[in-house]
Amino acid sequence: MDSYTLLLPLVLTFLWTCFYFLKLTHKKSTTTPSLPPGPRPLPIIGNLHQLSPTPYRTMADMARKYGPVISLKLGMITTVVVSSAEAAQEMFQKHDLAVSSRKVTAAVRAANGHDQYSMVWLPVNAKWRYLRRISTVQLFSAQRLNAGQSLRHAKVVEMAEYVNKCCELGELVDIGKVAFTTQLNLLSNTFFSMDMASHSSKDSGEFKDLMLKIMEEIGKPNLADFFPVLGFVSWVSVNRELMGYENKFNEVFTKIIMERLSDEGRRNNGDVLDTLIKIMREESSELSIDDIRHLLMDFFTAGTDTTTSTTEWAMTELVRNPEKMAKAQDELEQVLGRD
C-alpha cells in the first residue's frame, strides 16, 4: 500500500506533463500557419548544417527537389526561400507590403545606428514613407533623370577614352575599378556637382575597397542572427573593424555636407545635396543632417556596388564565351556605329 502511495504522485506528474506537452503541441499546430515544403530541420541548429560554402547552389538543388518556394530553419529563424520569377512576382508585386520589412542583422545594428536612419533597413513606418517620398519626388523624378542625360553621356565617354588609352599603351584594364570610378563620379556629380575619383588615380580604388569591406563585414554570418537568445554577445562577435570602416565612410559625407552648409547662400549648384539641404531648412521638415548622411550612404552603396558587380560578371562571361562577345560587338556596331 505504501509503495502505491509513493508511485501515485509520480504517475500523476508524468500524466500531467504528457497532457501539457500534447496541448502545447496541438495549440502550436493550430495557430502556426502552414509553411512551404523543405528539408527536415535538426533540433537547435535547424538546416544550418546543409548550407555549403556556395549557398546559391545548395538553394538551387533544394528548389529542384522541393519546388520554387521552400522553407528552412536557420538556427531559430524560420526562413522562406523564393527561387523562381513567378513566385518572386507573386510575393514582391502582389504582396509587397507584407514582405517589405527586413530583419536587421547584428552587424547593421552595430554600424553606428545606421538601421535607425537607413531607408534600406527601416520598417514600413512614417519615417520610411517620408524618406521614400523625398527619394521618389526629388531624386528620381523624370525631370532630374532627363537633366542628367548629358552627364551620363560625358562619363561614359570619359570611360571609353580611358580604356582606349590603356589599349594603345598595352596596359591592363581593371574592369571593376573602371566601372566603379565611372558610376562613382556619375553619382557624385548628381549629388555633389564634383568628381570623387579619377581613372588614373588610386582614390577610387581606396574608396571601392572601403565600401567592399563594409559590405563584407555586414554580410558575414553572426550567431546572434540565427539565435536571438545570443543577442547579448552580438557586440562581441561583430568584427570591430566594421566600426572603423563606417566611421571613415561617415567622415567623407560629413565633410562634404559641412562644406556645403558653410557655402550656403554664396552659390547654388542645383544638385541633389542642395535640394536635401533646402528641404531640411523648411520649417515643417522632418529631415536632419543625420538623415541626409545615412541617405547618401544608402544611395552610394547601392548605386556603385551593384553596377560594378554586374559589369564585372558580364565582362567575365563575355570573355569566357567568344561567340557571345562577337554577337554583342556586332549589335553595338549596328546601333552605335564603330566610332
Stockholm file with secondary structure:
# STOCKHOLM 1.0

chainA/1-339         MDSYTLLLPLVLTFLWTCFYFLKLTHKKSTTTPSLPPGPRPLPIIGNLHQLSPTPYRTMADMARKYGPVISLKLGMITTVVVSSAEAAQEMFQKHDLAVSSRKVTAAVRAANGHDQYSMVWLPVNAKWRYLRRISTVQLFSAQRLNAGQSLRHAKVVEMAEYVNKCCELGELVDIGKVAFTTQLNLLSNTFFSMDMASHSSKDSGEFKDLMLKIMEEIGKPNLADFFPVLGFVSWVSVNRELMGYENKFNEVFTKIIMERLSDEGRRNNGDVLDTLIKIMREESSELSIDDIRHLLMDFFTAGTDTTTSTTEWAMTELVRNPEKMAKAQDELEQVLGRD
#=GR chainA/1-339 SS CHHHHHHHHHHHHHHHHHHHHHHHHHHHHHHSCCCCCCCCCBTTTBTGGGCCSSHHHHHHHHHHHHCSEEEEEETTEEEEEECSHHHHHIIIIISTTTTCCCCCCHHHHTTTTGGGTCTTTSCSSHHHHHHHHHIIIIISCHHHHHHTHHHHHHHHHHHHHHHHHHHHHTCCCCHHHHHHHHHHHHHHHHHHSSCSCCTTSSHHHHHHHHHHHHHHHHHSCCHHHHCGGGGGGHHHHSCTHHHHHHHHHHHHHHHHHHHHHHTBTTBCCCSHHHHHHHHHHSTTCCCCHHHHHHHHHHHHHHHHHHHHHHHHHHHHHHHHCHHHHHHHHHHHHHHHCCC
#=GC SS_cons         CHHHHHHHHHHHHHHHHHHHHHHHHHHHHHHSCCCCCCCCCBTTTBTGGGCCSSHHHHHHHHHHHHCSEEEEEETTEEEEEECSHHHHHIIIIISTTTTCCCCCCHHHHTTTTGGGTCTTTSCSSHHHHHHHHHIIIIISCHHHHHHTHHHHHHHHHHHHHHHHHHHHHTCCCCHHHHHHHHHHHHHHHHHHSSCSCCTTSSHHHHHHHHHHHHHHHHHSCCHHHHCGGGGGGHHHHSCTHHHHHHHHHHHHHHHHHHHHHHTBTTBCCCSHHHHHHHHHHSTTCCCCHHHHHHHHHHHHHHHHHHHHHHHHHHHHHHHHCHHHHHHHHHHHHHHHCCC
//
